């Protein structure tokens, strides 16, 4: 069977080193040699654009914060449904039945009408709540059933799902007893400090290389230290994004917690004097509060039907973007192409003039299945030096909802619209830690110490806020 030859392989050997690289400078001064090589001065960019940073710029925004801890509230459900409700020792034919919801306090109220569905059968009942709590137990409520035959014998030991659909009262009676208070869910995230540094000696700065170097940001020249400094900057910018995607909080009693946490920091509960380390990145938040697809790559319409049905139970966001690795993207293309009547037997021509000379596009950028899905390749998941080709902990893609949420911003002191995904960086009137860079030493224009070198320092303090994580999907 034909396949990809492995002669070239995947070069994972890093080009950067911790020491000066003498190969980048002219060392052969033997002018008596009559044979001179024909050299290409310019460095060839064989890996193209090597930077992977772009994801957060596409889906979010950057906003300032001036606290060690960022907290926000998200709305709870408007209606309450209990899915593990059991009848309390009824007899077949009983018209008034007491049910137990388990461990939580029941919020049903007297006079409300409820729907009860057998989780393991086809029967269902409707009734009006006559007591809650029932028998002095806060987890129980009593229902007077509307049907004359009462509860069936096969349902006396069944498990039910129950929710309120309205209320009904007799004439001339008092109003509803009790009221319900809105309950929010509170979430938080802690900024982390991210640093990097590039150092070059003054002597090496005065040496010219024989290779004309270039970097992704357009810097060119024969000064090799300039290339290394620019690559350090590009690598650092990648770290800024990857830290927000991969970040995870340190678990209690972990070695990272002991190493990174000063005794004066705040933990995720906001208690001063305890320790905290790490931050809640995108992958962590989706796995903790969102939706996880772990059955391989969803490559059939029935798989996306399952995803859509899950999204229906969440925020039902109309537009979503899929950030995928290459294989997942191909599988979706194949799935959509198979819906064409010509998909199995060959490729159909262009849509308009049906010209066989028209270039054939075998990929898709969007589709609609209940909701609108826009797909794009995520370079981070394809890069051979990062998540590309992983087996353990592999991620095939994420689904990110489009739009904004209303949240209370403590800096502005009012409600504000925020993207579902956005970065908060530490800043105040006196200090902005979004992206700091400064030079130290005595070379390259810096005159801050007697060190015969130039040190370029990088620092940022930031956190990723994932609002409404229940609307996100991660595909593993």
Secondary structure, DSSP 8 states (H G I E B T S, - for coil): ------SS------S--SS--GGGB-----TT-S-------B---TT-----TTHHHHH--EEEE-SS-EEEEE---SS-EEEEEEE-S--TT-SEEEEE--SS-----TTEEEEEEETTSS-EEEEEEEESSBTTBTTEEEEEESSTT-S-GGGTT-EEEEEEEEE---TT----SS------EEEEE--EEEEEEEEEEHHHHT--BSSBEE-TT--EES-HHHHHHHHHHHHHHHHHHHHHHH-----TT-HHHHHH--TTSB-TT--BTS-------HHHHHHHHSEEE-SS---SHHHHHHHHHHHHTTT--SEEEEEE-HHHHHHHHHHHHTTSTTTTT-----SSS--TTS------SEEESSSEEEEEE-HHHH-TTTTTT--TT---EEEEE-SEEEEEETTTTEEEEEESEEEEEEB-SS-B-SSEEEEEESSTT--SSS-SEEEEEEEEEEEEEETTGGG-EEE-
